[in-house]
């Protein structure tokens, strides 16, 4: 990223004393990173706030009236909270349990397990949701048909708030999984072992030692999950609307639908989310506040060693297989099955007889498919790397430094989470259409959009890891004469690597699906995969889309496994 | 001390970066203010004016000569079936085609943003009626004329733009869920409790709703009666989002009937063998059928005006056959016109343009309050 070069002595003499003290590599890096974070966050935020509070006639609060004035808004907020909290709790439970088993125990099939835990995130939301309709609709659900002889018709109903919670919670669980994997990997097992030696039961250890130690990660996970589910529209639109379950974001959909889009009302809704998010970030910082309680990576050497499950190993292995059958293999099989058909129909001899690879061959005939795949990979890897590099420094500022105003960096990096994708797209095209630097119409505008959108996640992953690293390590490095940059590069970065890698994987995977701002910002020649997905969808090519989903899952699963294997070689080693 | 200086410089850098990029204040012409993009590229308008007066071989020859010199054309479209037309165009003429595809909202937003910033991104735009009407209202479009336009169905000869195809909203059904002879006879019949939970409405079909609403007012129903009809239909309905998802779920049997499917969605699925149809075993489709044009328009600011016109000529001639193969209903009627003899009604474009919020709000209300009647 930025290489620190020692200041030239001749220049040093020419500089006044204060400037020499300030113009160190450390200050430069901090200023640049803080500037970039501030810049990326402020552009869409300024556009959003301006659009919310000002119209052609000056200051107005009309947007709030239109956004919250609906008599049904109370019920919508109720549904939204139920849905968001339910999905957050489910994804937290599932993600944490899977991460714990993967990192801290000797559970079987680990490599497969890791990839499988990420798959729900890779499948585009619309496909994942429709797969669940095919599985658990009371009318046509395959699972319902399967258990009908035992439990009667329509046992599962995906078109309820519980169904929405289930689908969204599972779809989001990889975010928690990745966060918790990083947290568990940086945890000294000797603490748990001591508790076990002192006679605590496994459950007690988990509850009293493990969970409290990973509290910063848990808080970060809850924060992201709640905001994400509050904003989510795909699942509520496909599952909720059918039975008249409206959520908060249904309002955003309605106000942005017509022309001119009611940015003021959409902004007013986003401002509501923003307030919630700021409170959440404040709580998360309070919880993780410079306390040594969570610093599990200390000067004392340790090697995270997996706990032996003993007689529980086959049981856990079985439980995981069942879980994956339900949540990963099920939807994936539906997808694979659909991708071989001409149109979706319940499995039957005719259906199987009509199967072919036509959808896949059609996929390879789409003119821009290879360009799109290449661009998506480029953007995914690029934005993931840039964001995690920036956020590593950003997290240091927030957690470690004493710079006044450092919390602002944290708040700014989180604000893009509440900015609707369309508003981000409008803000960026507005700015770069007028920028003298030719960025509009190139792939760089997409890179900027992606970096902005994924900054909040990057920051949460980096901050969470930073909380776990004891400051005594840095202090010893500095006492031994290392410069700030040397300490950062040689001590902190390797120790942060589990968290940075987790964030990197997350951003890579979700960037493949980003549509709402890409669709406004891409230009001919810069197509990305999500545009192709959108096109196939608009065109009614659901079966081709399913084929594309299968290809995406395979591509990204391979990439994730490679990244994970490479990542395991850096930083903390496991036995 | 030092840290305060750092913070100071951080703030300064952020401000400089930010202001630098926002050379213009959003207040000078934001997304909600009128665009007023009446700037003229005289060269493009000269070309348009000259070619509009030509016909036959002379037109094609002149266009081709000019277009070859331009070498390329940039199209913004929300028509996902345009790919095949573009492929055909590229095979016929040595012109490079750059195409941006989005949904109709993003096409409109993009054109608006670019025109406000004097950025000439596209030569022609191909999208839905509503969006084209807005662009025409902002005086961004140059009228296309010629024999081909005169052949277009009259609903498609709009101010500033020309229809290339029609979206046809039909009542469709799953033929295993609705046996021959049991098909609904009319839209009103869908209000009957026997359809409870078996039909589907689409959440975004405001244009279809406005057309049907006006149709019933014209039939002599009162506002209250029309609303009541829609609310009773909505009370029977499951609400879907997106015609593709809705169509796929109709094929799969999640719904028995869709009140406002696109004919091409159903025709395509039926062609693949799905058990769906909009033609009853006996007689003609359920009427009225709502049609809404999608069209093409020339940008006043085009940098490749001749290539743009050549493309429009192509889309209205050879392109019509290609669109037909994708089960689209072309704008120039042919011998086997799928709409022949049917009662087709149009979307009240002017009203939708004058007060779009009214129709959005009304449809939203009908759909939501209908669902509460449980």
Interface residues (C-beta under 8 A of the other chain):
Chain A: X18 X21 X22 X27 X30 X31 X32 X34 X35 X38 X39 X42 X43 X46 X47 X50 X51 X54 X55 X56 X72 X126 X130 X133 X134 X137 X139 X140 X159 X237 X238 X241 X242 X243 X244 X246 X254 X257 X258 X259 X260 X261 X263 X264 X342 X343 X344 X345 X346 X354 X367 X401 X402 X403 X404 X405 X422 X425 X426 X429 X430 X431 X432 X433 X434 X435 X436 X440 X441 X519 X520 X522 X523 X524 X525 X531 X534 X535 X537 X538 X539 X540 X542
Chain B: X2 X3 X4 X5 X6 X7 X9 X10 X13 X14 X17 X18 X21 X22 X23 X24 X26 X27 X30 X31 X32 X33 X74 X80 X81 X83 X87 X98 X99 X100 X101 X102 X103 X105 X106 X108 X109 X110 X113 X114 X116 X117 X119 X121 X130 X131 X134 X203 X204 X206 X238 X239 X240 X241 X242 X243 X244 X245 X247 X248 X249 X251 X252 X253 X254 X264 X265 X268 X269 X272 X273 X274 X356 X357 X360 X364 X368 X371 X372
